[in-house]
Amino acid sequence: MYLLKADGSDRLIQVWCEHGLDNGGWTVLQRRRDGSVNFFRNWENYKRGFGNIDGEHWLGLDNIYKLGKQGDYKLMIELEDWTGKKVYAEYSSFHLESESEGYRLRLGTYQGNAGDSFSSHNGKQFTTLDRDKDAFSGNCAHFHKGGWWYNACGQTNLNGVWYSGGVYRSKFQDGIFWAEYGGGFYSLKSVRLMIRPID
């Protein structure tokens, strides 16, 4: 656990740093692993962050935006299924635009073994149950039970409902899913979103 200073602020942000993966140095933006934290939350919660830094948490859109302004970062997404297998999706660059731009997502090119379920969300604004910025006629955050950079609605949502066991039954794809790995109705056991300065 570390304290980092956000860009343009004297305020310190408490973050979890991962040193055991790919030479370390990763700042964890989001972690899901046991369903202990509800991710079906409003804009203000997603902006400020929530959860427990040593467990399930969301660092906060404003914190992520400010960290990203400090330099050039890449994104690593770690996905674990219910057999214990872990796969990865890495994006060569990652940053968010400001709140006035809806914390619009900017991603670089994909590499990894998870399949690319995130590039179709590139350039999209963040949507929550009380602020609809997606391209769908309804509100994707309502249907998918979590805030995310939705398209209409998209190939992934890692802030959905944590369903024990993987395969789940629901009217909508509201689990923690990555379409290219398990499909829309397979909820992953654990996920982490992490950034690291580009070498």
ZADO-1210 file (C-alpha; in nm, 4 decimals, padded with zeros to 6 digits):
<atoms>
<atom x="00.0000" y="00.0000" z="00.0000" code="MET" pos="1"/>
<atom x="00.1348" y="00.3426" z="-00.0970" code="TYR" pos="2"/>
<atom x="00.0400" y="00.7099" z="-00.0874" code="LEU" pos="3"/>
<atom x="00.0627" y="00.8934" z="-00.4206" code="LEU" pos="4"/>
<atom x="00.0173" y="01.2625" z="-00.4926" code="LYS" pos="5"/>
<atom x="-00.2372" y="01.3399" z="-00.7615" code="ALA" pos="6"/>
<atom x="-00.1505" y="01.5888" z="-01.0344" code="ASP" pos="7"/>
<atom x="-00.2088" y="01.9505" z="-00.9360" code="GLY" pos="8"/>
<atom x="-00.3071" y="01.8647" z="-00.5797" code="SER" pos="9"/>
<atom x="-00.1472" y="01.8307" z="-00.2383" code="ASP" pos="10"/>
<atom x="-00.3957" y="01.5562" z="-00.1555" code="ARG" pos="11"/>
<atom x="-00.2479" y="01.2087" z="-00.1203" code="LEU" pos="12"/>
<atom x="-00.4229" y="00.9068" z="-00.2725" code="ILE" pos="13"/>
<atom x="-00.3965" y="00.5699" z="-00.1012" code="GLN" pos="14"/>
<atom x="-00.3287" y="00.3031" z="-00.3648" code="VAL" pos="15"/>
<atom x="-00.2380" y="-00.0647" z="-00.3828" code="TRP" pos="16"/>
<atom x="00.0776" y="-00.1357" z="-00.5828" code="CYS" pos="17"/>
<atom x="00.1374" y="-00.4755" z="-00.7425" code="GLU" pos="18"/>
<atom x="00.5039" y="-00.5782" z="-00.7515" code="HIS" pos="19"/>
<atom x="00.4671" y="-00.9481" z="-00.8326" code="GLY" pos="20"/>
<atom x="00.3450" y="-00.9162" z="-01.1913" code="LEU" pos="21"/>
<atom x="00.5608" y="-00.8434" z="-01.4976" code="ASP" pos="22"/>
<atom x="00.8446" y="-00.6717" z="-01.3061" code="ASN" pos="23"/>
<atom x="00.6040" y="-00.4814" z="-01.0799" code="GLY" pos="24"/>
<atom x="00.5267" y="-00.1124" z="-01.0527" code="GLY" pos="25"/>
<atom x="00.1538" y="-00.1461" z="-01.1219" code="TRP" pos="26"/>
<atom x="-00.0990" y="00.0836" z="-00.9519" code="THR" pos="27"/>
<atom x="-00.4293" y="-00.0995" z="-00.8989" code="VAL" pos="28"/>
<atom x="-00.7314" y="00.1006" z="-01.0189" code="LEU" pos="29"/>
<atom x="-00.9959" y="-00.1635" z="-00.9550" code="GLN" pos="30"/>
<atom x="-01.0147" y="-00.5052" z="-00.7920" code="ARG" pos="31"/>
<atom x="-01.2955" y="-00.7631" z="-00.7743" code="ARG" pos="32"/>
<atom x="-01.2565" y="-01.0933" z="-00.5935" code="ARG" pos="33"/>
<atom x="-01.5343" y="-01.1860" z="-00.3505" code="ASP" pos="34"/>
<atom x="-01.8478" y="-00.9752" z="-00.3991" code="GLY" pos="35"/>
<atom x="-01.7958" y="-00.7904" z="-00.0708" code="SER" pos="36"/>
<atom x="-01.8462" y="-00.4455" z="-00.2272" code="VAL" pos="37"/>
<atom x="-02.1515" y="-00.3266" z="-00.4214" code="ASN" pos="38"/>
<atom x="-02.0477" y="-00.1697" z="-00.7553" code="PHE" pos="39"/>
<atom x="-02.4011" y="-00.0638" z="-00.8590" code="PHE" pos="40"/>
<atom x="-02.3442" y="00.2992" z="-00.7590" code="ARG" pos="41"/>
<atom x="-02.4029" y="00.6561" z="-00.8717" code="ASN" pos="42"/>
<atom x="-02.1777" y="00.9044" z="-01.0504" code="TRP" pos="43"/>
<atom x="-02.0464" y="01.0682" z="-00.7347" code="GLU" pos="44"/>
<atom x="-01.9366" y="00.7325" z="-00.5908" code="ASN" pos="45"/>
<atom x="-01.7547" y="00.6377" z="-00.9106" code="TYR" pos="46"/>
<atom x="-01.5959" y="00.9819" z="-00.9272" code="LYS" pos="47"/>
<atom x="-01.4632" y="00.9722" z="-00.5687" code="ARG" pos="48"/>
<atom x="-01.3916" y="00.5999" z="-00.5357" code="GLY" pos="49"/>
<atom x="-01.5168" y="00.3355" z="-00.2943" code="PHE" pos="50"/>
<atom x="-01.4400" y="00.0024" z="-00.1298" code="GLY" pos="51"/>
<atom x="-01.1395" y="-00.1217" z="00.0659" code="ASN" pos="52"/>
<atom x="-00.7949" y="-00.0607" z="-00.0804" code="ILE" pos="53"/>
<atom x="-00.6693" y="-00.4032" z="00.0340" code="ASP" pos="54"/>
<atom x="-00.9807" y="-00.5778" z="-00.1019" code="GLY" pos="55"/>
<atom x="-01.2503" y="-00.4940" z="-00.3545" code="GLU" pos="56"/>
<atom x="-01.2339" y="-00.1304" z="-00.4576" code="HIS" pos="57"/>
<atom x="-01.2634" y="00.1358" z="-00.7259" code="TRP" pos="58"/>
<atom x="-00.9940" y="00.4040" z="-00.7039" code="LEU" pos="59"/>
<atom x="-01.2188" y="00.6807" z="-00.8387" code="GLY" pos="60"/>
<atom x="-01.2488" y="00.8385" z="-01.1824" code="LEU" pos="61"/>
<atom x="-01.1104" y="01.1701" z="-01.0610" code="ASP" pos="62"/>
<atom x="-00.8070" y="01.0006" z="-00.9054" code="ASN" pos="63"/>
<atom x="-00.7505" y="00.7902" z="-01.2180" code="ILE" pos="64"/>
<atom x="-00.7760" y="01.1016" z="-01.4365" code="TYR" pos="65"/>
<atom x="-00.5274" y="01.2943" z="-01.2207" code="LYS" pos="66"/>
<atom x="-00.2798" y="01.0069" z="-01.2014" code="LEU" pos="67"/>
<atom x="-00.2942" y="00.9752" z="-01.5793" code="GLY" pos="68"/>
<atom x="-00.2014" y="01.3405" z="-01.6236" code="LYS" pos="69"/>
<atom x="00.1351" y="01.2780" z="-01.4586" code="GLN" pos="70"/>
<atom x="00.2773" y="01.0880" z="-01.7547" code="GLY" pos="71"/>
<atom x="00.2219" y="00.8159" z="-02.0116" code="ASP" pos="72"/>
<atom x="00.0711" y="00.4920" z="-01.8811" code="TYR" pos="73"/>
<atom x="-00.0205" y="00.1509" z="-02.0116" code="LYS" pos="74"/>
<atom x="-00.3080" y="-00.0614" z="-01.8826" code="LEU" pos="75"/>
<atom x="-00.3023" y="-00.4234" z="-01.7687" code="MET" pos="76"/>
<atom x="-00.6243" y="-00.6149" z="-01.7034" code="ILE" pos="77"/>
<atom x="-00.5907" y="-00.9445" z="-01.5183" code="GLU" pos="78"/>
<atom x="-00.8847" y="-01.1866" z="-01.5415" code="LEU" pos="79"/>
<atom x="-00.9239" y="-01.5060" z="-01.3382" code="GLU" pos="80"/>
<atom x="-01.1870" y="-01.7700" z="-01.4125" code="ASP" pos="81"/>
<atom x="-01.3392" y="-02.0201" z="-01.1710" code="TRP" pos="82"/>
<atom x="-01.0802" y="-02.2889" z="-01.2510" code="THR" pos="83"/>
<atom x="-00.8045" y="-02.0572" z="-01.1271" code="GLY" pos="84"/>
<atom x="-00.6710" y="-01.9795" z="-01.4751" code="LYS" pos="85"/>
<atom x="-00.5505" y="-01.6231" z="-01.5245" code="LYS" pos="86"/>
<atom x="-00.5323" y="-01.4379" z="-01.8559" code="VAL" pos="87"/>
<atom x="-00.4291" y="-01.0849" z="-01.9433" code="TYR" pos="88"/>
<atom x="-00.5210" y="-00.7963" z="-02.1701" code="ALA" pos="89"/>
<atom x="-00.2639" y="-00.5196" z="-02.2001" code="GLU" pos="90"/>
<atom x="-00.3168" y="-00.1869" z="-02.3771" code="TYR" pos="91"/>
<atom x="-00.0154" y="00.0131" z="-02.4921" code="SER" pos="92"/>
<atom x="-00.1554" y="00.3407" z="-02.3596" code="SER" pos="93"/>
<atom x="-00.4324" y="00.4488" z="-02.1246" code="PHE" pos="94"/>
<atom x="-00.5752" y="00.7747" z="-01.9993" code="HIS" pos="95"/>
<atom x="-00.9060" y="00.9404" z="-01.9207" code="LEU" pos="96"/>
<atom x="-01.0316" y="01.2792" z="-02.0291" code="GLU" pos="97"/>
<atom x="-01.1710" y="01.5213" z="-01.7699" code="SER" pos="98"/>
<atom x="-01.5092" y="01.5056" z="-01.5970" code="GLU" pos="99"/>
<atom x="-01.6483" y="01.7653" z="-01.8399" code="SER" pos="100"/>
<atom x="-01.5765" y="01.5066" z="-02.1112" code="GLU" pos="101"/>
<atom x="-01.7410" y="01.2298" z="-01.9090" code="GLY" pos="102"/>
<atom x="-01.4034" y="01.0735" z="-01.8209" code="TYR" pos="103"/>
<atom x="-01.3816" y="00.9536" z="-02.1799" code="ARG" pos="104"/>
<atom x="-01.1649" y="00.6428" z="-02.2221" code="LEU" pos="105"/>
<atom x="-00.8527" y="00.6521" z="-02.4404" code="ARG" pos="106"/>
<atom x="-00.6809" y="00.3196" z="-02.5110" code="LEU" pos="107"/>
<atom x="-00.3819" y="00.2137" z="-02.7169" code="GLY" pos="108"/>
<atom x="-00.3345" y="-00.1161" z="-02.8975" code="THR" pos="109"/>
<atom x="-00.4119" y="-00.4538" z="-02.7440" code="TYR" pos="110"/>
<atom x="-00.1870" y="-00.7490" z="-02.6739" code="GLN" pos="111"/>
<atom x="-00.2408" y="-01.0491" z="-02.4495" code="GLY" pos="112"/>
<atom x="-00.4149" y="-01.3859" z="-02.4224" code="ASN" pos="113"/>
<atom x="-00.7600" y="-01.2811" z="-02.2970" code="ALA" pos="114"/>
<atom x="-00.8910" y="-01.1592" z="-02.6322" code="GLY" pos="115"/>
<atom x="-00.9694" y="-00.7948" z="-02.6980" code="ASP" pos="116"/>
<atom x="-01.3047" y="-00.7039" z="-02.5441" code="SER" pos="117"/>
<atom x="-01.2143" y="-00.3453" z="-02.4519" code="PHE" pos="118"/>
<atom x="-01.1125" y="-00.1684" z="-02.7751" code="SER" pos="119"/>
<atom x="-01.4781" y="-00.1336" z="-02.8779" code="SER" pos="120"/>
<atom x="-01.5210" y="00.0834" z="-02.5657" code="HIS" pos="121"/>
<atom x="-01.2368" y="00.3173" z="-02.6663" code="ASN" pos="122"/>
<atom x="-01.3512" y="00.6790" z="-02.6911" code="GLY" pos="123"/>
<atom x="-01.6633" y="00.6189" z="-02.4823" code="LYS" pos="124"/>
<atom x="-01.7724" y="00.8236" z="-02.1827" code="GLN" pos="125"/>
<atom x="-01.8413" y="00.6736" z="-01.8416" code="PHE" pos="126"/>
<atom x="-02.2038" y="00.5861" z="-01.7612" code="THR" pos="127"/>
<atom x="-02.3606" y="00.5309" z="-01.4196" code="THR" pos="128"/>
<atom x="-02.7174" y="00.4598" z="-01.3115" code="LEU" pos="129"/>
<atom x="-02.7798" y="00.8359" z="-01.2696" code="ASP" pos="130"/>
<atom x="-02.5724" y="00.9703" z="-01.5613" code="ARG" pos="131"/>
<atom x="-02.6335" y="00.8103" z="-01.9005" code="ASP" pos="132"/>
<atom x="-02.3535" y="00.8723" z="-02.1513" code="LYS" pos="133"/>
<atom x="-02.3729" y="00.5529" z="-02.3579" code="ASP" pos="134"/>
<atom x="-02.4886" y="00.5005" z="-02.7170" code="ALA" pos="135"/>
<atom x="-02.7817" y="00.2769" z="-02.6174" code="PHE" pos="136"/>
<atom x="-03.1418" y="00.4020" z="-02.6098" code="SER" pos="137"/>
<atom x="-03.1636" y="00.2900" z="-02.2457" code="GLY" pos="138"/>
<atom x="-02.9062" y="00.3120" z="-01.9677" code="ASN" pos="139"/>
<atom x="-02.6413" y="00.0392" z="-01.9909" code="CYS" pos="140"/>
<atom x="-02.5363" y="00.0874" z="-01.6278" code="ALA" pos="141"/>
<atom x="-02.8915" y="00.0023" z="-01.5206" code="HIS" pos="142"/>
<atom x="-02.8999" y="-00.3173" z="-01.7282" code="PHE" pos="143"/>
<atom x="-02.5429" y="-00.4243" z="-01.6467" code="HIS" pos="144"/>
<atom x="-02.5581" y="-00.3240" z="-01.2776" code="LYS" pos="145"/>
<atom x="-02.2421" y="-00.1135" z="-01.2670" code="GLY" pos="146"/>
<atom x="-02.0726" y="00.1989" z="-01.3986" code="GLY" pos="147"/>
<atom x="-01.8490" y="00.1554" z="-01.7054" code="TRP" pos="148"/>
<atom x="-01.7339" y="00.3035" z="-02.0360" code="TRP" pos="149"/>
<atom x="-02.0266" y="00.1580" z="-02.2275" code="TYR" pos="150"/>
<atom x="-02.0833" y="00.1644" z="-02.5991" code="ASN" pos="151"/>
<atom x="-02.4271" y="00.0173" z="-02.6730" code="ALA" pos="152"/>
<atom x="-02.3692" y="-00.1597" z="-02.4378" code="CYS" pos="153"/>
<atom x="-02.0437" y="-00.3412" z="-02.5130" code="GLY" pos="154"/>
<atom x="-01.8145" y="-00.6413" z="-02.4933" code="GLN" pos="155"/>
<atom x="-01.7183" y="-00.6129" z="-02.1283" code="THR" pos="156"/>
<atom x="-01.8196" y="-00.4815" z="-01.7884" code="ASN" pos="157"/>
<atom x="-01.5811" y="-00.5515" z="-01.5030" code="LEU" pos="158"/>
<atom x="-01.7941" y="-00.3572" z="-01.2529" code="ASN" pos="159"/>
<atom x="-02.1004" y="-00.5829" z="-01.2719" code="GLY" pos="160"/>
<atom x="-02.2451" y="-00.8269" z="-01.0203" code="VAL" pos="161"/>
<atom x="-02.0031" y="-01.0803" z="-00.8682" code="TRP" pos="162"/>
<atom x="-02.1746" y="-01.4144" z="-00.9300" code="TYR" pos="163"/>
<atom x="-02.0259" y="-01.7159" z="-00.7525" code="SER" pos="164"/>
<atom x="-01.9370" y="-02.0073" z="-00.9780" code="GLY" pos="165"/>
<atom x="-01.9103" y="-01.8399" z="-01.3170" code="GLY" pos="166"/>
<atom x="-02.2134" y="-01.9211" z="-01.5330" code="VAL" pos="167"/>
<atom x="-02.5197" y="-01.7270" z="-01.4207" code="TYR" pos="168"/>
<atom x="-02.8820" y="-01.6795" z="-01.5216" code="ARG" pos="169"/>
<atom x="-03.0042" y="-01.3249" z="-01.5665" code="SER" pos="170"/>
<atom x="-03.2193" y="-01.1346" z="-01.8138" code="LYS" pos="171"/>
<atom x="-02.9191" y="-00.9149" z="-01.8912" code="PHE" pos="172"/>
<atom x="-02.5428" y="-00.9632" z="-01.9013" code="GLN" pos="173"/>
<atom x="-02.4920" y="-00.8088" z="-01.5592" code="ASP" pos="174"/>
<atom x="-02.2037" y="-01.0199" z="-01.4273" code="GLY" pos="175"/>
<atom x="-01.8322" y="-00.9384" z="-01.4360" code="ILE" pos="176"/>
<atom x="-01.7779" y="-01.0372" z="-01.7966" code="PHE" pos="177"/>
<atom x="-01.5223" y="-01.0223" z="-02.0762" code="TRP" pos="178"/>
<atom x="-01.6932" y="-01.1431" z="-02.3935" code="ALA" pos="179"/>
<atom x="-01.3754" y="-01.2774" z="-02.5545" code="GLU" pos="180"/>
<atom x="-01.3036" y="-01.4886" z="-02.2473" code="TYR" pos="181"/>
<atom x="-01.6024" y="-01.6840" z="-02.1216" code="GLY" pos="182"/>
<atom x="-01.8750" y="-01.4883" z="-02.2962" code="GLY" pos="183"/>
<atom x="-02.1377" y="-01.2492" z="-02.1653" code="GLY" pos="184"/>
<atom x="-02.3006" y="-01.4924" z="-01.9236" code="PHE" pos="185"/>
<atom x="-01.9840" y="-01.6102" z="-01.7498" code="TYR" pos="186"/>
<atom x="-01.8969" y="-01.4012" z="-01.4444" code="SER" pos="187"/>
<atom x="-01.5258" y="-01.3999" z="-01.3663" code="LEU" pos="188"/>
<atom x="-01.3914" y="-01.4946" z="-01.0241" code="LYS" pos="189"/>
<atom x="-01.1502" y="-01.2035" z="-00.9957" code="SER" pos="190"/>
<atom x="-01.0295" y="-00.9087" z="-01.1998" code="VAL" pos="191"/>
<atom x="-00.7788" y="-00.6286" z="-01.1592" code="ARG" pos="192"/>
<atom x="-00.7253" y="-00.3128" z="-01.3626" code="LEU" pos="193"/>
<atom x="-00.3715" y="-00.1753" z="-01.3235" code="MET" pos="194"/>
<atom x="-00.1618" y="00.1008" z="-01.4782" code="ILE" pos="195"/>
<atom x="00.2132" y="00.1500" z="-01.4998" code="ARG" pos="196"/>
<atom x="00.4274" y="00.4216" z="-01.6565" code="PRO" pos="197"/>
<atom x="00.5356" y="00.3358" z="-02.0095" code="ILE" pos="198"/>
<atom x="00.9027" y="00.2324" z="-02.0178" code="ASP" pos="199"/>
</atoms>
